[in-house]
Every structure is written in structure tokens, then in C-alpha cells.
């Protein structure tokens, strides 16, 4: 009598467990070095622009004079210099059409591309005219202090994410107010790239790479793990 072989249950196919690819040490070092270079470049950019608007006059001459508009609609410096001059430029060009991220494709048979920031530029000028200019004798310290703070945080790698956030705000305001103005010509990509670099520094918290933030994180992380709120907040900005 023939015997029937016992039925066997099919076994499910075993999926291979993906093994994460380790980043080579040389590649990690390159990443660290590039982030540090970017941090120091942003620090030097803001440091280099502190000297021409030093307090208490912020480079302003003629009793904090701002540029004026002539009868035929042109800007007149009126012996305005330093921070006052550039604030006046932001006000003067705000009512005019303002585009950024301009790509002129008409030579290739395509449309010209741009982003119109005229409404935002006008709001920026309204704030400058209504608040900054009347209070320039003390608000100049806010502007200068913000840029000095960025330079210090980026050089030392201390509270670098907070420094990146401040740099992002300052750079965005400059881009809105000055990018692509015709006279003196302000190349818009100077400001676009400044905003991009500040955004990267905010996202990467670069002080963790050969900066003081790395030491702070090693000290604060165990305390934050025990539920300390201040330590948790500290880890956000470093």
C-alpha cells in the first residue's frame, strides 16, 4: 500500500536585511571641513561689513542724513553715507518694480523668468521710513549688533543654529531691500547666495563641527535626557 507524503507548508521568502552603508571616514572629514569653511566664510562676510557702519554714528554723516528724491525723480545722496545711505536706497527703490531670481531666456526663444517682490519691498520700506529712520540713533545698534552676533557665533561655532537664524533674517531683509537695484548696481545673486548660505547654516548647526557647540552638546545631552527643559532648549540652538 502506497503511503502519501506529508503535506509541507510553503515557507515565506526571507527578505534580506538591508545593511546600511557606512560613510567612509575620508568622506566624513571632507563634509566636516566643508561645513567649517562655509561657517567661517559667513562669519567673515558679516565681519567685513561691520567697519563701515561702526557705532555710534554707523557711518552716517551730516547729522544722520538720508538720501532725498529730486524733482525729476532721481535719488540725491545729500551727503548721506554709511548705513543711512543704504537705508535710503531701500526706501527710494521700493515703489519701483522689483524682481529677483531673474532668468532672461528670451535669447533662447523662451520667456523671462522672475519673482516679483514689489509688495514685500514696499512693506520693508514702510517699516524703514516709519520706524527705523526716526530711531536710527538707537536702532542702528540693533542692526550692527545683529551682524556682530552673526560673526561671533559663526567664528566660534557657538549657538551657531541661532546665529544662522539671525543671519537668515538679516540676509533676507537685505535681499528684499537691495537686490537688483540699478544704481549703485547690486548684483542680486550676492544676496540670493547669502540667504542660501545662511539657510544652510541654520539647518546644519555648523558649530557642531570643530566648534564650541560640539562641547556644549556633549555636556547638555545627558542632562536633557533626564528631562531638563533648559538643556533641551539649549540643544536646539547648538
Buried (B, 14 or more C-beta within 10 A) or exposed (E): EEEEEEEEEEEEEEEEEEEEEEEEEEEEEEEBEEBBEBBBEBBEBBBEEBEEBEBEBBBBBEEBBBBEEEEEEEBEBBEBBBBBBBBBBBBBBBEEEBBBEEEEEEEEEEEEEBEEBEEBBBEBBEEBBEEBBEEBEEBBBEBBEBBBBBBBBBBBBBBBBBBBBBBBBBBBBBBBBBBBBEEEEBEBBEBBEBBEBBBBBBEBBBBBBBBBBBBBBEEBEEBBEEEEEEBBEBBEBB
